[in-house]
Amino acid sequence: MANRRKAKPDDRSDNVEKLQATVKNTLENIEAAQETIAFSSPEEKAKIDAKNERRKQAILGLREEIKDEAAHREQ
């Protein structure tokens, strides 16, 4: 078994920053989608609203993960 690979060490040092960037990008995507609603058909509006709702739910999860990572960092 000469081709055994070693697992990379778990580097969580920048997880909070990465998660915060993801939240920021997701909020920007929500805002951009809202701006396109004025030019969208009713069907497209419904799809945009549904997607934005999923984005908002994802942000809630990301914020919880940020709290967990920040707590882990303080240990």
C-alpha positions in Angstrom: 0.0 0.0 0.0 2.6 2.5 -1.1 -0.1 5.0 -2.3 -1.6 5.8 1.1 -2.6 9.4 1.4 -2.6 11.2 4.7 -5.6 13.2 5.6 -5.1 17.0 5.6 -5.3 18.5 9.0 -8.6 20.3 9.9 -7.8 24.0 9.4 -10.7 25.9 10.8 -8.9 29.2 11.3 -10.6 31.1 8.6 -14.1 29.4 8.6 -15.8 32.4 10.3 -14.5 34.8 7.6 -15.5 32.4 4.8 -19.0 32.0 6.3 -19.4 35.8 6.7 -18.4 36.3 3.1 -21.0 33.7 2.0 -23.7 35.5 4.0 -22.7 38.9 2.4 -22.7 37.4 -1.1 -26.1 35.8 -0.4 -27.6 39.0 0.8 -26.3 40.8 -2.3 -27.9 38.0 -4.5 -31.2 38.6 -2.7 -31.0 42.3 -3.3 -30.1 41.8 -7.0 -33.0 39.4 -7.5 -35.4 41.9 -5.9 -34.3 44.5 -8.4 -35.1 42.2 -11.3 -38.6 41.5 -10.0 -39.9 44.8 -11.5 -39.0 43.5 -15.0 -40.2 39.9 -14.5 -43.4 38.0 -15.4 -45.6 36.7 -12.6 -44.2 33.2 -13.0 -40.6 34.6 -12.8 -41.6 36.7 -9.8 -42.8 33.6 -8.0 -39.6 31.7 -8.7 -37.5 34.7 -7.5 -39.5 35.0 -4.3 -39.2 31.3 -3.7 -35.4 31.3 -4.3 -35.0 34.4 -2.1 -36.9 32.6 0.7 -34.5 29.6 0.4 -31.6 32.1 0.5 -33.0 33.7 3.7 -33.3 30.2 5.3 -29.7 29.4 4.3 -28.5 32.7 5.9 -30.1 31.7 9.2 -28.2 28.4 9.1 -24.9 30.1 8.1 -25.3 32.6 11.0 -25.7 29.7 13.4 -22.6 28.1 11.9 -20.7 31.3 12.4 -21.7 31.3 16.1 -20.5 27.7 16.4 -17.2 28.4 14.6 -16.6 31.6 16.7 -17.2 29.6 19.9 -14.8 26.9 18.7 -12.2 29.5 17.9 -12.4 30.9 21.5 -11.6 27.5 23.1 
